[in-house]
């Protein structure tokens, strides 16, 4: 079973995850997810643990446990389709709402051509 592990301290490694979860069953893979551009950890990872019963025990036993001084979140990784992921997104603002938000944030609201005409 693929397990999501969240709220990881920046110093947590894949080996740390492997060692923590190995108590519950056979760890097939453990991975701390990193930014591809900076190689900085993103604060979450995945552990593939078998058998499924051991994975459920690990989820129950390790959710909110301390790992390197931080309470980690542990749950079953649920795969969602692209459509399901899009449903939860905020709809884009309409043009006038977008312009008003930019005005409030101090952005230039006129086109470069209008700005040059002044």
N, CA, C and O atoms as a Tinker XYZ file with bonds, in Angstrom:
   472  protein
     1  N      0.848000   -1.177000    0.000000    73     2
     2  CA     0.000000    0.000000    0.000000    64     1     3
     3  C      0.891000    1.237000    0.000000    63     2     4     5
     4  O      1.905000    1.286000    0.696000    81     3
     5  N      0.505000    2.218000   -0.778000    73     3     6
     6  CA     1.236000    3.474000   -0.829000    64     5     7
     7  C      0.719000    4.373000    0.288000    63     6     8     9
     8  O     -0.486000    4.591000    0.415000    81     7
     9  N      1.633000    4.890000    1.089000    73     7    10
    10  CA     1.285000    5.714000    2.242000    64     9    11
    11  C      1.848000    7.111000    2.041000    63    10    12    13
    12  O      3.020000    7.274000    1.701000    81    11
    13  N      1.007000    8.119000    2.252000    73    11    14
    14  CA     1.429000    9.516000    2.199000    64    13    15
    15  C      1.909000    9.919000    3.585000    63    14    16    17
    16  O      1.251000    9.631000    4.585000    81    15
    17  N      3.057000   10.587000    3.643000    73    15    18
    18  CA     3.602000   11.079000    4.909000    64    17    19
    19  C      3.821000   12.582000    4.755000    63    18    20    21
    20  O      4.625000   13.012000    3.929000    81    19
    21  N      3.115000   13.372000    5.542000    73    19    22
    22  CA     3.195000   14.824000    5.415000    64    21    23
    23  C      3.791000   15.491000    6.631000    63    22    24    25
    24  O      4.009000   14.857000    7.663000    81    23
    25  N      4.054000   16.786000    6.498000    73    23    26
    26  CA     4.617000   17.637000    7.543000    64    25    27
    27  C      6.005000   17.168000    7.973000    63    26    28    29
    28  O      6.326000   17.155000    9.162000    81    27
    29  N      6.817000   16.784000    6.998000    73    27    30
    30  CA     8.164000   16.305000    7.309000    64    29    31
    31  C      9.124000   17.462000    7.551000    63    30    32    33
    32  O      9.067000   18.484000    6.867000    81    31
    33  N      9.996000   17.292000    8.518000    73    31    34
    34  CA    11.097000   18.224000    8.770000    64    33    35
    35  C     12.022000   18.186000    7.558000    63    34    36    37
    36  O     12.154000   17.147000    6.910000    81    35
    37  N     12.655000   19.298000    7.253000    73    35    38
    38  CA    13.506000   19.403000    6.056000    64    37    39
    39  C     14.689000   18.440000    6.079000    63    38    40    41
    40  O     15.231000   18.108000    5.025000    81    39
    41  N     15.094000   17.991000    7.261000    73    39    42
    42  CA    16.262000   17.109000    7.350000    64    41    43
    43  C     15.916000   15.627000    7.250000    63    42    44    45
    44  O     16.813000   14.784000    7.259000    81    43
    45  N     14.621000   15.295000    7.156000    73    43    46
    46  CA    14.213000   13.887000    7.055000    64    45    47
    47  C     14.625000   13.338000    5.691000    63    46    48    49
    48  O     14.408000   13.974000    4.660000    81    47
    49  N     15.223000   12.150000    5.704000    73    47    50
    50  CA    15.672000   11.502000    4.472000    64    49    51
    51  C     14.798000   10.281000    4.173000    63    50    52    53
    52  O     13.991000    9.856000    4.999000    81    51
    53  N     14.977000    9.742000    2.992000    73    51    54
    54  CA    14.262000    8.517000    2.621000    64    53    55
    55  C     14.638000    7.371000    3.550000    63    54    56    57
    56  O     13.795000    6.538000    3.881000    81    55
    57  N     15.893000    7.324000    3.970000    73    55    58
    58  CA    16.327000    6.280000    4.909000    64    57    59
    59  C     15.626000    6.420000    6.257000    63    58    60    61
    60  O     15.286000    5.417000    6.884000    81    59
    61  N     15.405000    7.659000    6.710000    73    59    62
    62  CA    14.669000    7.871000    7.962000    64    61    63
    63  C     13.263000    7.292000    7.848000    63    62    64    65
    64  O     12.798000    6.600000    8.753000    81    63
    65  N     12.588000    7.576000    6.734000    73    63    66
    66  CA    11.240000    7.033000    6.534000    64    65    67
    67  C     11.274000    5.512000    6.490000    63    66    68    69
    68  O     10.442000    4.843000    7.101000    81    67
    69  N     12.243000    4.979000    5.763000    73    67    70
    70  CA    12.376000    3.527000    5.649000    64    69    71
    71  C     12.537000    2.890000    7.038000    63    70    72    73
    72  O     11.895000    1.883000    7.334000    81    71
    73  N     13.384000    3.468000    7.880000    73    71    74
    74  CA    13.635000    2.912000    9.213000    64    73    75
    75  C     12.408000    2.991000   10.114000    63    74    76    77
    76  O     12.134000    2.053000   10.863000    81    75
    77  N     11.669000    4.089000   10.052000    73    75    78
    78  CA    10.484000    4.251000   10.893000    64    77    79
    79  C      9.394000    3.254000   10.496000    63    78    80    81
    80  O      8.752000    2.661000   11.364000    81    79
    81  N      9.183000    3.069000    9.200000    73    79    82
    82  CA     8.101000    2.198000    8.737000    64    81    83
    83  C      8.489000    0.721000    8.731000    63    82    84    85
    84  O      7.604000   -0.134000    8.718000    81    83
    85  N      9.766000    0.399000    8.741000    73    83    86
    86  CA    10.219000   -0.996000    8.703000    64    85    87
    87  C      9.759000   -1.783000    9.928000    63    86    88    89
    88  O      9.678000   -3.010000    9.880000    81    87
    89  N      9.462000   -1.095000   11.010000    73    87    90
    90  CA     8.968000   -1.752000   12.221000    64    89    91
    91  C      7.632000   -2.450000   11.951000    63    90    92    93
    92  O      7.311000   -3.445000   12.601000    81    91
    93  N      6.860000   -1.937000   11.003000    73    91    94
    94  CA     5.513000   -2.439000   10.740000    64    93    95
    95  C      5.438000   -3.502000    9.654000    63    94    96    97
    96  O      4.525000   -4.327000    9.670000    81    95
    97  N      6.367000   -3.504000    8.718000    73    95    98
    98  CA     6.307000   -4.459000    7.620000    64    97    99
    99  C      7.477000   -4.269000    6.675000    63    98   100   101
   100  O      8.476000   -3.645000    7.031000    81    99
   101  N      7.355000   -4.804000    5.475000    73    99   102
   102  CA     8.415000   -4.715000    4.476000    64   101   103
   103  C      8.254000   -3.435000    3.668000    63   102   104   105
   104  O      7.243000   -3.233000    2.995000    81   103
   105  N      9.263000   -2.575000    3.745000    73   103   106
   106  CA     9.238000   -1.319000    2.998000    64   105   107
   107  C      9.795000   -1.593000    1.605000    63   106   108   109
   108  O     10.972000   -1.922000    1.454000    81   107
   109  N      8.954000   -1.457000    0.601000    73   107   110
   110  CA     9.376000   -1.644000   -0.786000    64   109   111
   111  C     10.107000   -0.409000   -1.284000    63   110   112   113
   112  O     11.121000   -0.508000   -1.975000    81   111
   113  N      9.576000    0.762000   -0.923000    73   111   114
   114  CA    10.191000    2.015000   -1.360000    64   113   115
   115  C      9.835000    3.112000   -0.372000    63   114   116   117
   116  O      8.744000    3.114000    0.198000    81   115
   117  N     10.752000    4.038000   -0.172000    73   115   118
   118  CA    10.515000    5.219000    0.657000    64   117   119
   119  C     11.133000    6.402000   -0.068000    63   118   120   121
   120  O     12.275000    6.337000   -0.523000    81   119
   121  N     10.375000    7.477000   -0.169000    73   119   122
   122  CA    10.824000    8.611000   -0.965000    64   121   123
   123  C     10.394000    9.920000   -0.323000    63   122   124   125
   124  O      9.221000   10.102000    0.000000    81   123
   125  N     11.347000   10.835000   -0.139000    73   123   126
   126  CA    11.039000   12.201000    0.278000    64   125   127
   127  C     10.979000   13.024000   -1.002000    63   126   128   129
   128  O     11.938000   13.040000   -1.774000    81   127
   129  N      9.873000   13.700000   -1.232000    73   127   130
   130  CA     9.676000   14.461000   -2.463000    64   129   131
   131  C     10.438000   15.778000   -2.376000    63   130   132   133
   132  O     10.366000   16.493000   -1.376000    81   131
   133  N     11.182000   16.086000   -3.461000    73   131   134
   134  CA    11.997000   17.301000   -3.499000    64   133   135
   135  C     11.657000   18.140000   -4.719000    63   134   136   137
   136  O     11.177000   17.627000   -5.730000    81   135
   137  N     11.914000   19.439000   -4.610000    73   135   138
   138  CA    11.741000   20.363000   -5.726000    64   137   139
   139  C     12.767000   20.016000   -6.794000    63   138   140   141
   140  O     13.949000   19.849000   -6.492000    81   139
   141  N     12.326000   19.907000   -8.031000    73   139   142
   142  CA    13.249000   19.502000   -9.096000    64   141   143
   143  C     14.266000   20.581000   -9.427000    63   142   144   145
   144  O     15.367000   20.267000   -9.879000    81   143
   145  N     13.922000   21.838000   -9.214000    73   143   146
   146  CA    14.847000   22.924000   -9.552000    64   145   147
   147  C     15.882000   23.159000   -8.459000    63   146   148   149
   148  O     17.056000   23.382000   -8.753000    81   147
   149  N     15.450000   23.111000   -7.191000    73   147   150
   150  CA    16.349000   23.468000   -6.085000    64   149   151
   151  C     16.830000   22.274000   -5.276000    63   150   152   153
   152  O     17.758000   22.403000   -4.478000    81   151
   153  N     16.219000   21.126000   -5.469000    73   151   154
   154  CA    16.515000   19.915000   -4.701000    64   153   155
   155  C     16.165000   20.069000   -3.217000    63   154   156   157
   156  O     16.621000   19.287000   -2.384000    81   155
   157  N     15.358000   21.076000   -2.895000    73   155   158
   158  CA    14.920000   21.278000   -1.514000    64   157   159
   159  C     13.723000   20.371000   -1.229000    63   158   160   161
   160  O     12.848000   20.226000   -2.083000    81   159
   161  N     13.668000   19.757000   -0.041000    73   159   162
   162  CA    12.533000   18.897000    0.287000    64   161   163
   163  C     11.244000   19.708000    0.369000    63   162   164   165
   164  O     11.245000   20.846000    0.838000    81   163
   165  N     10.142000   19.109000   -0.092000    73   163   166
   166  CA     8.852000   19.792000   -0.111000    64   165   167
   167  C      8.011000   19.511000    1.132000    63   166   168   169
   168  O      6.893000   20.014000    1.245000    81   167
   169  N      8.533000   18.715000    2.063000    73   167   170
   170  CA     7.823000   18.494000    3.317000    64   169   171
   171  C      6.888000   17.303000    3.328000    63   170   172   173
   172  O      6.110000   17.133000    4.267000    81   171
   173  N      6.954000   16.471000    2.290000    73   171   174
   174  CA     6.133000   15.266000    2.297000    64   173   175
   175  C      6.852000   14.153000    1.545000    63   174   176   177
   176  O      7.828000   14.382000    0.830000    81   175
   177  N      6.339000   12.949000    1.730000    73   175   178
   178  CA     6.949000   11.807000    1.067000    64   177   179
   179  C      5.957000   10.668000    0.943000    63   178   180   181
   180  O      4.796000   10.781000    1.335000    81   179
   181  N      6.443000    9.565000    0.386000    73   179   182
   182  CA     5.624000    8.371000    0.198000    64   181   183
   183  C      6.420000    7.157000    0.640000    63   182   184   185
   184  O      7.632000    7.074000    0.444000    81   183
   185  N      5.707000    6.226000    1.238000    73   183   186
   186  CA     6.303000    4.950000    1.635000    64   185   187
   187  C      5.408000    3.854000    1.078000    63   186   188   189
   188  O      4.192000    3.883000    1.266000    81   187
   189  N      6.015000    2.881000    0.385000    73   187   190
   190  CA     5.247000    1.734000   -0.095000    64   189   191
   191  C      5.560000    0.573000    0.831000    63   190   192   193
   192  O      6.689000    0.087000    0.888000    81   191
   193  N      4.527000    0.134000    1.564000    73   191   194
   194  CA     4.695000   -0.864000    2.616000    64   193   195
   195  C      3.788000   -2.055000    2.334000    63   194   196   197
   196  O      2.624000   -1.880000    1.973000    81   195
   197  N      4.313000   -3.257000    2.496000    73   195   198
   198  CA     3.510000   -4.472000    2.362000    64   197   199
   199  C      3.683000   -5.310000    3.621000    63   198   200   201
   200  O      4.712000   -5.192000    4.287000    81   199
   201  N      2.726000   -6.141000    3.968000    73   199   202
   202  CA     1.395000   -6.312000    3.393000    64   201   203
   203  C      0.468000   -5.155000    3.783000    63   202   204   205
   204  O      0.827000   -4.310000    4.603000    81   203
   205  N     -0.718000   -5.128000    3.188000    73   203   206
   206  CA    -1.658000   -4.032000    3.430000    64   205   207
   207  C     -2.045000   -3.903000    4.901000    63   206   208   209
   208  O     -2.233000   -2.794000    5.400000    81   207
   209  N     -2.164000   -5.022000    5.587000    73   207   210
   210  CA    -2.516000   -4.981000    7.013000    64   209   211
   211  C     -1.426000   -4.261000    7.808000    63   210   212   213
   212  O     -1.728000   -3.493000    8.721000    81   211
   213  N     -0.177000   -4.504000    7.465000    73   211   214
   214  CA     0.936000   -3.807000    8.126000    64   213   215
   215  C      0.883000   -2.317000    7.822000    63   214   216   217
   216  O      1.179000   -1.492000    8.686000    81   215
   217  N      0.509000   -1.974000    6.602000    73   215   218
   218  CA     0.398000   -0.563000    6.221000    64   217   219
   219  C     -0.697000    0.123000    7.036000    63   218   220   221
   220  O     -0.519000    1.253000    7.491000    81   219
   221  N     -1.826000   -0.557000    7.219000    73   219   222
   222  CA    -2.908000    0.023000    8.031000    64   221   223
   223  C     -2.461000    0.214000    9.477000    63   222   224   225
   224  O     -2.785000    1.223000   10.103000    81   223
   225  N     -1.718000   -0.755000   10.003000    73   223   226
   226  CA    -1.182000   -0.628000   11.365000    64   225   227
   227  C     -0.215000    0.549000   11.460000    63   226   228   229
   228  O     -0.218000    1.281000   12.449000    81   227
   229  N      0.612000    0.728000   10.431000    73   227   230
   230  CA     1.568000    1.839000   10.414000    64   229   231
   231  C      0.837000    3.177000   10.377000    63   230   232   233
   232  O      1.229000    4.121000   11.063000    81   231
   233  N     -0.218000    3.258000    9.582000    73   231   234
   234  CA    -0.995000    4.497000    9.508000    64   233   235
   235  C     -1.590000    4.820000   10.875000    63   234   236   237
   236  O     -1.518000    5.958000   11.337000    81   235
   237  N     -2.177000    3.814000   11.517000    73   235   238
   238  CA    -2.782000    4.019000   12.833000    64   237   239
   239  C     -1.726000    4.366000   13.885000    63   238   240   241
   240  O     -1.962000    5.206000   14.754000    81   239
   241  N     -0.572000    3.721000   13.803000    73   239   242
   242  CA     0.455000    3.917000   14.819000    64   241   243
   243  C      1.312000    5.156000   14.647000    63   242   244   245
   244  O      1.826000    5.693000   15.628000    81   243
   245  N      1.474000    5.618000   13.417000    73   243   246
   246  CA     2.400000    6.727000   13.176000    64   245   247
   247  C      1.735000    8.070000   12.891000    63   246   248   249
   248  O      2.409000    9.101000   12.913000    81   247
   249  N      0.431000    8.083000   12.626000    73   247   250
   250  CA    -0.226000    9.367000   12.382000    64   249   251
   251  C     -0.116000   10.229000   13.634000    63   250   252   253
   252  O     -0.481000    9.793000   14.726000    81   251
   253  N      0.382000   11.442000   13.476000    73   251   254
   254  CA     0.622000   12.418000   14.545000    64   253   255
   255  C      1.785000   12.037000   15.464000    63   254   256   257
   256  O      1.924000   12.602000   16.549000    81   255
   257  N      2.618000   11.087000   15.041000    73   255   258
   258  CA     3.820000   10.736000   15.806000    64   257   259
   259  C      4.903000   11.782000   15.541000    63   258   260   261
   260  O      4.865000   12.483000   14.530000    81   259
   261  N      5.861000   11.880000   16.450000    73   259   262
   262  CA     6.973000   12.812000   16.280000    64   261   263
   263  C      8.084000   12.162000   15.467000    63   262   264   265
   264  O      8.492000   11.033000   15.739000    81   263
   265  N      8.567000   12.889000   14.467000    73   263   266
   266  CA     9.719000   12.456000   13.681000    64   265   267
   267  C     10.631000   13.665000   13.531000    63   266   268   269
   268  O     10.287000   14.639000   12.862000    81   267
   269  N     11.782000   13.590000   14.153000    73   267   270
   270  CA    12.748000   14.700000   14.167000    64   269   271
   271  C     12.104000   15.997000   14.651000    63   270   272   273
   272  O     12.333000   17.069000   14.090000    81   271
   273  N     11.296000   15.875000   15.702000    73   271   274
   274  CA    10.714000   17.047000   16.336000    64   273   275
   275  C      9.434000   17.577000   15.726000    63   274   276   277
   276  O      8.925000   18.601000   16.181000    81   275
   277  N      8.900000   16.926000   14.722000    73   275   278
   278  CA     7.660000   17.374000   14.080000    64   277   279
   279  C      6.613000   16.280000   14.089000    63   278   280   281
   280  O      6.931000   15.100000   13.941000    81   279
   281  N      5.353000   16.681000   14.265000    73   279   282
   282  CA     4.245000   15.730000   14.184000    64   281   283
   283  C      3.946000   15.461000   12.718000    63   282   284   285
   284  O      3.597000   16.372000   11.967000    81   283
   285  N      4.084000   14.222000   12.326000    73   283   286
   286  CA     3.858000   13.868000   10.926000    64   285   287
   287  C      2.408000   13.440000   10.712000    63   286   288   289
   288  O      1.743000   12.954000   11.626000    81   287
   289  N      1.946000   13.630000    9.498000    73   287   290
   290  CA     0.623000   13.184000    9.081000    64   289   291
   291  C      0.819000   11.948000    8.220000    63   290   292   293
   292  O      1.580000   11.973000    7.252000    81   291
   293  N      0.141000   10.876000    8.567000    73   291   294
   294  CA     0.292000    9.616000    7.834000    64   293   295
   295  C     -1.095000    9.129000    7.427000    63   294   296   297
   296  O     -1.984000    8.974000    8.265000    81   295
   297  N     -1.264000    8.889000    6.128000    73   295   298
   298  CA    -2.553000    8.382000    5.638000    64   297   299
   299  C     -2.333000    7.605000    4.347000    63   298   300   301
   300  O     -1.286000    7.703000    3.706000    81   299
   301  N     -3.342000    6.836000    3.989000    73   299   302
   302  CA    -3.263000    6.091000    2.736000    64   301   303
   303  C     -3.258000    7.077000    1.580000    63   302   304   305
   304  O     -4.028000    8.037000    1.563000    81   303
   305  N     -2.391000    6.832000    0.623000    73   303   306
   306  CA    -2.312000    7.685000   -0.559000    64   305   307
   307  C     -3.471000    7.312000   -1.475000    63   306   308   309
   308  O     -3.603000    6.158000   -1.881000    81   307
   309  N     -4.304000    8.288000   -1.794000    73   307   310
   310  CA    -5.463000    8.063000   -2.649000    64   309   311
   311  C     -5.206000    8.740000   -3.982000    63   310   312   313
   312  O     -4.963000    9.945000   -4.048000    81   311
   313  N     -5.262000    7.959000   -5.026000    73   311   314
   314  CA    -5.039000    8.498000   -6.363000    64   313   315
   315  C     -6.350000    9.043000   -6.900000    63   314   316   317
   316  O     -7.385000    8.380000   -6.846000    81   315
   317  N     -6.290000   10.268000   -7.422000    73   315   318
   318  CA    -7.476000   10.888000   -8.002000    64   317   319
   319  C     -7.208000   11.174000   -9.472000    63   318   320   321
   320  O     -6.077000   11.440000   -9.880000    81   319
   321  N     -8.273000   11.112000  -10.251000    73   319   322
   322  CA    -8.129000   11.430000  -11.668000    64   321   323
   323  C     -7.915000   12.931000  -11.832000    63   322   324   325
   324  O     -8.174000   13.709000  -10.915000    81   323
   325  N     -7.449000   13.320000  -12.987000    73   323   326
   326  CA    -7.223000   14.737000  -13.263000    64   325   327
   327  C     -8.519000   15.533000  -13.095000    63   326   328   329
   328  O     -8.510000   16.647000  -12.570000    81   327
   329  N     -9.625000   14.954000  -13.545000    73   327   330
   330  CA   -10.916000   15.629000  -13.428000    64   329   331
   331  C    -11.281000   15.846000  -11.961000    63   330   332   333
   332  O    -11.761000   16.919000  -11.596000    81   331
   333  N    -11.060000   14.841000  -11.123000    73   331   334
   334  CA   -11.369000   14.977000   -9.698000    64   333   335
   335  C    -10.524000   16.070000   -9.052000    63   334   336   337
   336  O    -11.020000   16.805000   -8.198000    81   335
   337  N     -9.257000   16.188000   -9.446000    73   335   338
   338  CA    -8.390000   17.227000   -8.889000    64   337   339
   339  C     -8.875000   18.608000   -9.296000    63   338   340   341
   340  O     -8.784000   19.555000   -8.515000    81   339
   341  N     -9.389000   18.728000  -10.509000    73   339   342
   342  CA    -9.838000   20.035000  -11.016000    64   341   343
   343  C    -11.115000   20.514000  -10.328000    63   342   344   345
   344  O    -11.349000   21.719000  -10.234000    81   343
   345  N    -11.937000   19.591000   -9.849000    73   343   346
   346  CA   -13.203000   19.962000   -9.223000    64   345   347
   347  C    -12.966000   20.842000   -8.002000    63   346   348   349
   348  O    -13.750000   21.756000   -7.745000    81   347
   349  N    -11.914000   20.588000   -7.254000    73   347   350
   350  CA   -11.656000   21.320000   -6.016000    64   349   351
   351  C    -10.938000   22.645000   -6.224000    63   350   352   353
   352  O    -10.722000   23.375000   -5.257000    81   351
   353  N    -10.565000   22.974000   -7.442000    73   351   354
   354  CA    -9.877000   24.238000   -7.696000    64   353   355
   355  C    -10.845000   25.409000   -7.634000    63   354   356   357
   356  O    -12.034000   25.276000   -7.924000    81   355
   357  N    -10.309000   26.549000   -7.250000    73   355   358
   358  CA   -11.103000   27.775000   -7.276000    64   357   359
   359  C    -11.284000   28.194000   -8.727000    63   358   360   361
   360  O    -10.330000   28.144000   -9.504000    81   359
   361  N    -12.484000   28.605000   -9.106000    73   359   362
   362  CA   -12.658000   29.083000  -10.485000    64   361   363
   363  C    -11.902000   30.394000  -10.672000    63   362   364   365
   364  O    -11.765000   31.188000   -9.741000    81   363
   365  N    -11.421000   30.603000  -11.877000    73   363   366
   366  CA   -10.723000   31.852000  -12.169000    64   365   367
   367  C    -11.688000   33.000000  -11.990000    63   366   368   369
   368  O    -12.878000   32.887000  -12.282000    81   367
   369  N    -11.153000   34.112000  -11.503000    73   367   370
   370  CA   -11.978000   35.304000  -11.334000    64   369   371
   371  C    -12.335000   35.884000  -12.700000    63   370   372   373
   372  O    -11.596000   35.733000  -13.673000    81   371
   373  N    -13.457000   36.534000  -12.745000    73   371   374
   374  CA   -13.855000   37.239000  -13.959000    64   373   375
   375  C    -12.937000   38.436000  -14.143000    63   374   376   377
   376  O    -12.267000   38.862000  -13.202000    81   375
   377  N    -12.904000   38.978000  -15.351000    73   375   378
   378  CA   -11.987000   40.059000  -15.695000    64   377   379
   379  C    -12.020000   41.233000  -14.741000    63   378   380   381
   380  O    -10.966000   41.694000  -14.302000    81   379
   381  N    -13.203000   41.733000  -14.405000    73   379   382
   382  CA   -13.297000   42.909000  -13.531000    64   381   383
   383  C    -12.813000   42.582000  -12.122000    63   382   384   385
   384  O    -12.146000   43.404000  -11.494000    81   383
   385  N    -13.138000   41.397000  -11.620000    73   383   386
   386  CA   -12.658000   40.991000  -10.299000    64   385   387
   387  C    -11.136000   40.912000  -10.294000    63   386   388   389
   388  O    -10.488000   41.311000   -9.327000    81   387
   389  N    -10.577000   40.399000  -11.377000    73   387   390
   390  CA    -9.130000   40.282000  -11.490000    64   389   391
   391  C     -8.479000   41.667000  -11.488000    63   390   392   393
   392  O     -7.472000   41.882000  -10.813000    81   391
   393  N     -9.061000   42.607000  -12.249000    73   391   394
   394  CA    -8.521000   43.971000  -12.293000    64   393   395
   395  C     -8.613000   44.640000  -10.927000    63   394   396   397
   396  O     -7.676000   45.318000  -10.505000    81   395
   397  N     -9.726000   44.458000  -10.237000    73   395   398
   398  CA    -9.897000   45.056000   -8.912000    64   397   399
   399  C     -8.881000   44.478000   -7.930000    63   398   400   401
   400  O     -8.307000   45.212000   -7.125000    81   399
   401  N     -8.660000   43.187000   -7.991000    73   399   402
   402  CA    -7.666000   42.560000   -7.111000    64   401   403
   403  C     -6.282000   43.120000   -7.390000    63   402   404   405
   404  O     -5.503000   43.344000   -6.463000    81   403
   405  N     -5.973000   43.345000   -8.649000    73   403   406
   406  CA    -4.674000   43.921000   -9.002000    64   405   407
   407  C     -4.559000   45.351000   -8.488000    63   406   408   409
   408  O     -3.507000   45.753000   -7.990000    81   407
   409  N     -5.648000   46.124000   -8.609000    73   407   410
   410  CA    -5.630000   47.503000   -8.098000    64   409   411
   411  C     -5.341000   47.508000   -6.604000    63   410   412   413
   412  O     -4.529000   48.300000   -6.127000    81   411
   413  N     -6.002000   46.627000   -5.871000    73   411   414
   414  CA    -5.829000   46.567000   -4.420000    64   413   415
   415  C     -4.415000   46.147000   -4.040000    63   414   416   417
   416  O     -3.924000   46.520000   -2.975000    81   415
   417  N     -3.768000   45.388000   -4.886000    73   415   418
   418  CA    -2.403000   44.935000   -4.609000    64   417   419
   419  C     -1.347000   45.866000   -5.179000    63   418   420   421
   420  O     -0.156000   45.558000   -5.125000    81   419
   421  N     -1.771000   47.013000   -5.732000    73   419   422
   422  CA    -0.819000   48.008000   -6.202000    64   421   423
   423  C     -0.246000   47.750000   -7.575000    63   422   424   425
   424  O      0.766000   48.353000   -7.935000    81   423
   425  N     -0.850000   46.884000   -8.346000    73   423   426
   426  CA    -0.354000   46.611000   -9.690000    64   425   427
   427  C     -0.863000   47.659000  -10.668000    63   426   428   429
   428  O     -1.918000   48.260000  -10.462000    81   427
   429  N     -0.112000   47.866000  -11.721000    73   427   430
   430  CA    -0.534000   48.761000  -12.798000    64   429   431
   431  C     -1.762000   48.149000  -13.461000    63   430   432   433
   432  O     -1.738000   46.983000  -13.856000    81   431
   433  N     -2.837000   48.931000  -13.585000    73   431   434
   434  CA    -4.072000   48.378000  -14.127000    64   433   435
   435  C     -4.353000   48.826000  -15.549000    63   434   436   437
   436  O     -5.315000   48.367000  -16.165000    81   435
   437  N     -3.542000   49.697000  -16.069000    73   435   438
   438  CA    -3.749000   50.132000  -17.449000    64   437   439
   439  C     -2.746000   49.448000  -18.354000    63   438   440   441
   440  O     -1.703000   48.969000  -17.909000    81   439
   441  N     -3.080000   49.412000  -19.623000    73   439   442
   442  CA    -2.186000   48.765000  -20.579000    64   441   443
   443  C     -0.940000   49.626000  -20.772000    63   442   444   445
   444  O     -0.983000   50.824000  -20.493000    81   443
   445  N      0.160000   49.055000  -21.238000    73   443   446
   446  CA     1.366000   49.846000  -21.495000    64   445   447
   447  C      1.100000   51.000000  -22.460000    63   446   448   449
   448  O      1.687000   52.074000  -22.324000    81   447
   449  N      0.221000   50.778000  -23.429000    73   447   450
   450  CA    -0.108000   51.829000  -24.395000    64   449   451
   451  C     -0.814000   52.999000  -23.692000    63   450   452   453
   452  O     -0.490000   54.159000  -23.946000    81   451
   453  N     -1.780000   52.694000  -22.806000    73   451   454
   454  CA    -2.470000   53.746000  -22.064000    64   453   455
   455  C     -1.502000   54.483000  -21.147000    63   454   456   457
   456  O     -1.579000   55.703000  -21.004000    81   455
   457  N     -0.598000   53.745000  -20.532000    73   455   458
   458  CA     0.376000   54.336000  -19.618000    64   457   459
   459  C      1.315000   55.275000  -20.371000    63   458   460   461
   460  O      1.654000   56.341000  -19.858000    81   459
   461  N      1.738000   54.904000  -21.569000    73   459   462
   462  CA     2.658000   55.717000  -22.366000    64   461   463
   463  C      1.985000   56.986000  -22.875000    63   462   464   465
   464  O      2.658000   57.990000  -23.104000    81   463
   465  N      0.657000   56.953000  -23.055000    73   463   466
   466  CA    -0.062000   58.113000  -23.576000    64   465   467
   467  C     -0.173000   59.236000  -22.550000    63   466   468   469
   468  O     -0.470000   60.373000  -22.915000    81   467
   469  N      0.054000   58.941000  -21.300000    73   467   470
   470  CA    -0.070000   59.957000  -20.245000    64   469   471
   471  C      1.068000   60.931000  -20.248000    63   470   472
   472  O      1.104000   61.842000  -19.420000    81   471
